[in-house]
């Protein structure tokens, strides 16, 4: 009897283990599908600073003071034009999605005027509950002079467009690789996806475009 009991425990343990693996795999597939169902879009750009000059309250080059213009010109003469801003991304999980979408990291590449600029990583957890929109900011910092030519006014107009106050319409996009938390641990998307593409600046309000 002892020998018979011992032989039945092994298969039982393997059956239980297999069932747990199957449940974990099913939960992982649900979480992958949940994040893929999230609709990402540009919410807004805020805190735009060019060479230390705040541009959020300016509608065009004419609103730049002489002191600020001199500061921008000096920065350009030194071969640099540092630009900083917060890019707010909003993710909407559709109401018919049955589970939360949980993102724990996003590796990204910023595209300005369809030109690749800098790369970075957003490494904070963001949860997207079904039927709700959740916004999160990505801090951007780059040197415009490395990617664009022009005068201090030209580069300021580009930055002004990002602030949504003026300048010619400027295309902004993020190429990203999200990482999601699953029952089997963090899972990184195998390839990059363009989750964000929009035009800002000009006379029209920002409107999402289809990638």
Secondary structure, 3 states (H helix, E strand, C coil): CHHHHHHHHHHHHHHHHHHHHHHHHHHHHHHHHHHHHCEEEEEEEEEEEECCEECCCCCCHHHCCHHHHHHHHHHHHCCCCEEEEEEEEEEEECCCCCCCEEEEEEEEEEEECCEEEEEEEECCCEEECCCEEEEEEEEEEEEHHHCCCCCHHHHHHHHHHHHCCCCCCEEEEEEEEEEEEECCEEEECCCCEEEEEEEECCCCCCEECCC
